[in-house]
Amino acid sequence: QVQLVESGGGLVQAGGSLRLSCAASGRTFSSYAMGWFRQAPGKEREFVAGIGWSDYTDYADSVKGRFTIYRENAKDTMHLQMNNLKLEDTAVYYCALRFSRYVRTWQNEYDTWGQGTQVTVSS
């Protein structure tokens, strides 16, 4: 069983940057797809970015061009670099893993979740 732990969240001014990290412990599956989701107050959890086989990446339209997902397989760590943050990016961000090599965008297709890290963007 894999456990995921997010870090790097915080308070940032609009236009600023943050880098989120997700560290895996226990049994790891470097060939499996991983993703970032976020959940704002009163909203359902939504897909942000994913990375899968051969480092294929996928992004939500709302973050495309601003966020970059990447992984360090040797360290069992994944990151989300967030640039030009906007007020609407405020949410709890979750790291997730699915037991597949292919990225999907639906929350229910992921099998293991981290505890979440808060990102707050202020004006």
Stockholm file with secondary structure:
# STOCKHOLM 1.0

chainA/1-123         QVQLVESGGGLVQAGGSLRLSCAASGRTFSSYAMGWFRQAPGKEREFVAGIGWSDYTDYADSVKGRFTIYRENAKDTMHLQMNNLKLEDTAVYYCALRFSRYVRTWQNEYDTWGQGTQVTVSS
#=GR chainA/1-123 SS CEEEEEECCEEEETTCCEEEEEEEEESCCTTSCEEEEEECTTSCCEEEEEECGGGCEEECTTTTTTEEEEEEGGGTEEEEEECSCCGGGCEEEEEEECSSSSCCCCGGGCCEECCCEEEEEEC
#=GC SS_cons         CEEEEEECCEEEETTCCEEEEEEEEESCCTTSCEEEEEECTTSCCEEEEEECGGGCEEECTTTTTTEEEEEEGGGTEEEEEECSCCGGGCEEEEEEECSSSSCCCCGGGCCEECCCEEEEEEC
//
